[in-house]
Structure formats: structure tokens, C-alpha cells
Amino acid sequence: MFRIGEFAQIAQVSARQLRHYDQLGLLRPDHADPRSGYRYYSIRQLPRLNRILALKELGLSLEQIGPLLEEQISPTELRGMLTMKRAQVEQSLRAEEARLRHIESRIAQIDHQGGIEGYDVVVKSVAATPFLSLRRSFEGMEEVVPMVRTIAEEGLRQIRPALRDKLIVVARNDGEDEKLDLEIGYALTRLSNATIRLPGNALLTASELPAVESMATIVRAGTNAVSHSSFAAIGTWIEANRYEIAGPCREVFLEPVVGQPGFEKALVEIQFPVQRAA
């Protein structure tokens, strides 16, 4: 017979663990001295203790282990419990792998940009959005900027405030055409058949931006000279986290470009639909 400390040393567990197993009825001492209260364990109890430890190592709770020790759970039920535990562990591993990729992408950002401030990428889902817009090909940014300003101003003037939401620029430049294929307009708070006539008789017409389940997003300030670094940051993140682009980029102006803070300083959310790379 061994006192609790001696048995704990043999089994490589703590005396506190043994007392806890005693309280739960998982492993009672073989003998307890009624006068001193000392607990004594037999070496023949070691296989039962080892089974407790082995089942615990599999991730089963002590509440689940109790019936197993008394053979109150069939092999089929045990298999079901372990299958469920396996799924939980696999999910945890996937979450940790994703966290590792996020860490790697931050390290890559530091290496490329010298820091991480302003380069926080967040993945979120985006609902389908009613859109009042103009789609056109542009030769370059010198044509794009005046059109964005015009649409911003005319939308502000002609779309009712209750219907008007954020200014959005959608870029569909996945082909080999050197021209910029852009759709520029306002998101709407509800579906509408409204049209907006622009100077020169161009029209904003109603459509809908589709819902996106996984949208990688980053927020930058305005269309200033260094704003391109945000696109580099989100590209680094997409590659490091093993995603691939799955649709046209959107630039959502979170603040007004007419008036303050203006086109150069307004916060813009860059959005890229993404999916796991094959």
C-alpha cells in the first residue's frame, strides 16, 4: 500500500489530482485510515488511473470518463464521442492554421512596408446592395477622377437622402484590356428604378451589386499619392493567407467626397471578394 504522495509520485500525477478523482468517484483510495485520515492506494489501481489519464488525453471530460470506467457506455457510443472530439480538434487546428497565416502576413507587411499601422485586413460578408451607377471604360485616371467627382455631386443633388447611401467604384480589370473598366455610382438603401441624368446625357441606372460571402477589406484615407500601398498590403495578405481573388474590386467611400473631408482625404474601404486557393 502507498500513501497518496507516494502513489502520486509513482503515477507521475499530483496528489491534488488524486484527491479530485476521489471526490468525483473516479478513483477511490483502496484504504483510508479512520483515525489519521491518510489515504492509501494499491499498485493494482494504477491501470485504472492510467485509463483515466489516457481518456483525458483524448479530450474527454471527467464527466464522460466516469461512465466509461464502469462500462456504462458501449463501444459504438464511445466511437461517436471520439468522432465528435476529432471534429472539434480538426476545427481548432484549422483556426490555428488561419491564425498562423495571419501572423505570417503581418510579418510580410512589416518586411515590405516597414510597419503594420493602417494595414489591418478584415474578412467579412457583404449583403447584396441596390446600386445606381454608370459603367464605362476609361483611358486613365485623368478621366476617372472628374467622372467620380461629377457622379458624387449629381448623386448628392438628385438622389433623395433617405435613398442615397455610399459612393462606390467597382473595378472590373481582370482582362488584358489596358483601359479601366469601372462602374461608378451610389449604393441605395432599398431597391429603386430611379435614373440620374449626368451632364452630357450619360445616365446612372439601377442594378444590384451581388452578395459576397468572403470579402477581404482594408480601410485607407483618400485617393492620395500613397494610397496604392493599401492595395499592396491587401495583396500581400491575400497571398500569405492562401486566398485568391474571386471577383471585381470595390472601393467604398465611407465619407463624403463633396465638401469635407473631400476626395483626397475621405476614408475609403477597399474590398476584394476572395475564396480559398485551390
Stockholm file with secondary structure:
# STOCKHOLM 1.0

chainA/1-278         MFRIGEFAQIAQVSARQLRHYDQLGLLRPDHADPRSGYRYYSIRQLPRLNRILALKELGLSLEQIGPLLEEQISPTELRGMLTMKRAQVEQSLRAEEARLRHIESRIAQIDHQGGIEGYDVVVKSVAATPFLSLRRSFEGMEEVVPMVRTIAEEGLRQIRPALRDKLIVVARNDGEDEKLDLEIGYALTRLSNATIRLPGNALLTASELPAVESMATIVRAGTNAVSHSSFAAIGTWIEANRYEIAGPCREVFLEPVVGQPGFEKALVEIQFPVQRAA
#=GR chainA/1-278 SS CEEHHHHHHHHTSCHHHHHHHHHHTSSCCSEECTTTCCEEECGGGHHHHHHHHHHHHTTCCHHHHHHHHTTCSCHHHHHHHHHHHHHHHHHHHHHHHHHHHHHHHHHHHHHHHSCCTTCCCEEEEECCEEEEEEEEEESSHHHHHHHHHHHHHHHHHHSCTTTEEEEEEEECCCSSCSSEEEEEEEEESSCCCCCEECTTSCEEEEEEECCEEEEEEEEEETTCTTTHHHHHHHHHHHHHTTEEECSCEEEEECSCSSSSSCTTTSEEEEEEEEEECC
#=GC SS_cons         CEEHHHHHHHHTSCHHHHHHHHHHTSSCCSEECTTTCCEEECGGGHHHHHHHHHHHHTTCCHHHHHHHHTTCSCHHHHHHHHHHHHHHHHHHHHHHHHHHHHHHHHHHHHHHHSCCTTCCCEEEEECCEEEEEEEEEESSHHHHHHHHHHHHHHHHHHSCTTTEEEEEEEECCCSSCSSEEEEEEEEESSCCCCCEECTTSCEEEEEEECCEEEEEEEEEETTCTTTHHHHHHHHHHHHHTTEEECSCEEEEECSCSSSSSCTTTSEEEEEEEEEECC
//
